[in-house]
Amino acid sequence: MPAMAIDLDTLIQPNDTLAAAPATAAARHVRQPLLWQLGQMLSAYLPILLMALLAIFTWWLVQNTPRGDAPATEGAPRHEPDYLMQGVLLQRFAPDGRLRVQVEGTQLRHYPDVDTLEIDTVTIRAWSPNGERTVARARRALANGDASEVQLLGRAQVVREAASPTDQTIEFDGEFLHAFLATERVRSHLPVRMRQGSSELNMGTLDYDHLAKTARLGPPVRARFDAPRR
């Protein structure tokens, strides 16, 4: 077999194309612009930055939001009327159409904090289911919404009119009378004068129940009874 001559320099010479590729890539990586590198960093860390900003904004919002559990500064409702009426005439009727209560006064004031009516120079007429009438008067009165309970102040008077010719009118006078017109009761913690026919009683306190026909008189009690005529 004839001998072959091999050029070792040719065999061991590196491939110019393959060897130059890594060097070229490395050179290209090193030569990337700085702005491009910053953009790559921002794109990688942008979600983290947004979450951090959101957390900071939430903390600021919580710190600067007014407290909902703070006590109200308005205070208790004032005792002032929410409406006034001049030359008052109020009437309340029963379901069957009959007149039950009529209130007259020079001025009426409604107080929403206690839900009461205050009436000046008042006259109240109330009729029982069987038609018997009670008349109450005073310089001033405090009443509930339907005027079934009335506190009379100043020259107070309650007159229970006679229901029949054989009955007698009962009259109460004092500086304070608490009249329950629906249940026909009269109370007072102050002196009261009670008159029935020609008889008269003066007492320190009073609790009168017309339906039960009872009266509790507090001391001092003074009475004057006229003997019936023969």
C-alpha positions in Angstrom: 0.0 0.0 0.0 1.6 3.2 -1.0 2.4 5.7 1.8 0.2 8.7 2.3 1.5 12.1 3.4 -0.8 13.9 6.0 -0.4 17.6 6.8 -0.8 17.8 10.5 -1.1 21.6 10.4 -4.2 21.1 8.3 -5.8 18.6 10.6 -5.2 20.5 13.8 -6.2 23.9 12.4 -9.4 25.1 14.2 -12.6 25.7 12.3 -12.8 29.4 11.8 -16.5 29.5 11.5 -17.3 27.5 14.6 -14.7 29.2 16.8 -15.7 32.6 15.8 -19.4 32.1 16.6 -19.1 32.2 20.5 -16.8 35.1 20.4 -19.1 37.0 18.2 -22.1 36.3 20.5 -20.2 37.3 23.5 -19.1 40.5 21.9 -22.7 41.2 20.8 -24.0 40.6 24.5 -21.4 42.9 25.9 -22.3 45.7 23.5 -26.1 45.8 24.3 -27.3 49.4 25.1 -27.7 50.4 28.7 -31.4 51.5 28.2 -32.2 48.1 26.8 -30.7 46.4 30.0 -32.8 48.8 32.2 -35.9 47.9 30.3 -35.3 44.2 30.8 -34.8 44.8 34.5 -38.0 46.8 34.8 -40.0 44.2 32.9 -38.8 41.6 35.4 -39.5 43.6 38.6 -42.5 45.7 37.5 -45.2 43.4 39.2 -43.3 43.6 42.5 -43.1 47.4 42.3 -46.8 47.6 41.5 -47.7 45.4 44.5 -45.5 47.5 46.8 -47.1 50.8 45.5 -50.5 49.3 46.1 -49.6 48.3 49.6 -48.3 51.8 50.4 -51.5 53.4 49.0 -53.7 51.1 51.0 -51.9 51.9 54.2 -52.2 55.6 53.5 -55.9 55.3 52.8 -56.5 53.4 56.0 -54.6 56.0 58.1 -56.5 58.9 56.5 -60.0 57.5 56.4 -62.4 58.9 59.2 -63.2 56.5 61.9 -66.7 55.1 61.6 -66.9 54.1 65.2 -66.2 57.6 66.6 -69.0 58.9 68.9 -71.4 61.3 67.4 -70.9 64.9 68.3 -74.5 66.1 67.8 -75.5 65.2 71.4 -78.9 64.5 72.8 -82.0 65.9 71.0 -82.9 69.3 72.2 -86.3 70.0 73.8 -87.5 72.2 71.1 -90.8 72.1 69.1 -90.7 70.9 65.6 -94.0 72.6 64.7 -96.4 75.1 66.1 -100.1 75.8 65.5 -102.1 78.8 66.4 -105.9 78.8 67.2 -106.0 75.0 67.7 -109.1 72.9 67.2 -108.4 69.2 67.1 -111.0 66.4 67.0 -110.7 62.6 67.3 -113.5 60.3 66.2 -114.3 56.7 67.2 -114.5 54.0 64.4 -118.3 54.4 64.4 -117.9 58.1 63.6 -118.8 59.5 67.0 -116.8 62.4 68.4 -114.5 61.1 71.2 -112.1 64.0 72.0 -112.0 67.7 71.1 -109.1 69.9 72.0 -109.1 73.7 71.8 -106.2 76.1 72.6 -104.6 79.3 71.6 -101.3 77.6 70.7 -100.1 74.1 70.3 -96.4 72.9 70.2 -95.1 69.4 69.5 -91.9 68.2 71.1 -90.4 65.3 69.2 -87.8 64.3 71.8 -90.7 63.3 74.2 -93.5 63.0 71.6 -95.9 65.3 73.6 -98.2 68.2 72.8 -98.1 71.4 74.8 -101.2 73.5 74.6 -101.9 77.0 76.0 -105.3 78.1 77.4 -106.6 74.6 76.7 -110.1 73.2 76.9 -110.5 69.4 76.3 -113.9 67.7 76.0 -114.0 63.9 76.0 -117.0 61.6 75.6 -117.2 58.1 77.1 -118.6 55.2 75.0 -122.0 55.7 76.6 -122.1 59.4 75.8 -121.0 60.9 79.2 -118.9 64.0 78.9 -115.8 65.2 80.8 -114.4 68.7 80.4 -110.9 69.7 81.4 -109.4 73.2 81.4 -106.1 74.8 82.4 -103.7 77.6 81.5 -101.4 75.0 80.0 -101.6 71.3 79.2 -99.2 68.5 78.3 -100.9 65.7 76.4 -100.0 62.5 74.6 -100.7 62.1 70.9 -104.4 61.2 71.2 -105.1 63.5 74.2 -106.2 60.5 76.3 -103.7 61.4 79.0 -103.4 65.1 80.0 -101.4 66.9 82.6 -103.2 70.2 83.4 -101.1 73.0 84.9 -102.3 76.3 86.3 -105.9 76.8 87.4 -106.6 73.2 86.4 -110.2 72.0 86.4 -111.8 68.7 85.5 -115.6 68.5 85.4 -117.4 65.1 85.2 -120.9 66.1 84.0 -124.0 64.4 85.4 -125.1 61.5 83.2 -128.7 61.7 84.2 -131.1 64.0 86.2 -130.6 61.8 89.2 -126.8 62.0 89.0 -124.6 64.8 90.2 -121.8 66.6 88.5 -118.3 66.1 90.1 -115.8 68.9 89.8 -112.0 68.9 90.6 -110.0 72.1 91.0 -106.3 72.6 91.7 -103.0 73.9 90.3 -102.1 70.5 88.9 -104.4 67.7 87.8 -103.4 64.5 85.9 -106.5 63.4 83.9 -106.8 60.0 82.2 -109.8 60.6 80.0 -110.1 57.1 78.5 -110.2 55.4 81.9 -111.9 58.3 83.7 -109.3 58.8 86.4 -108.0 62.0 88.1 -104.8 62.1 90.1 -102.7 64.9 91.8 -99.8 65.1 94.2 -100.9 68.7 95.0 -103.9 70.0 97.0 -107.2 69.5 95.2 -110.8 70.7 95.9 -113.5 68.3 95.0 -117.2 69.3 94.8 -120.3 67.2 94.2 -123.6 68.8 94.6 -123.5 70.9 97.7 -120.7 68.9 99.3 -117.1 69.9 99.2 -113.8 68.2 100.1 -110.3 69.6 100.3 -107.4 67.2 100.3 -103.6 67.2 100.0 -103.4 64.5 97.3 -106.0 62.7 95.2 -106.4 59.5 93.3 -110.0 59.2 91.9 -111.4 56.4 89.8 -114.8 57.1 88.5 -115.5 53.7 87.0 -114.6 51.9 90.2 -116.4 54.6 92.3 -113.4 54.9 94.6 -111.3 57.9 95.8 -108.0 57.9 97.8 -107.6 61.2 99.6 -104.3 62.3 101.1 -103.9 64.5 104.2 -104.8 67.1 105.2 -108.5 66.4 104.4 -111.3 68.8 105.2 -114.9 68.0 104.2 -118.2 69.8 104.3 -121.4 67.8 103.7 -124.8 69.5 103.5 -127.7 67.4 104.7 -130.1 66.6 101.9 -133.4 68.6 102.0 -136.5 66.8 103.1 
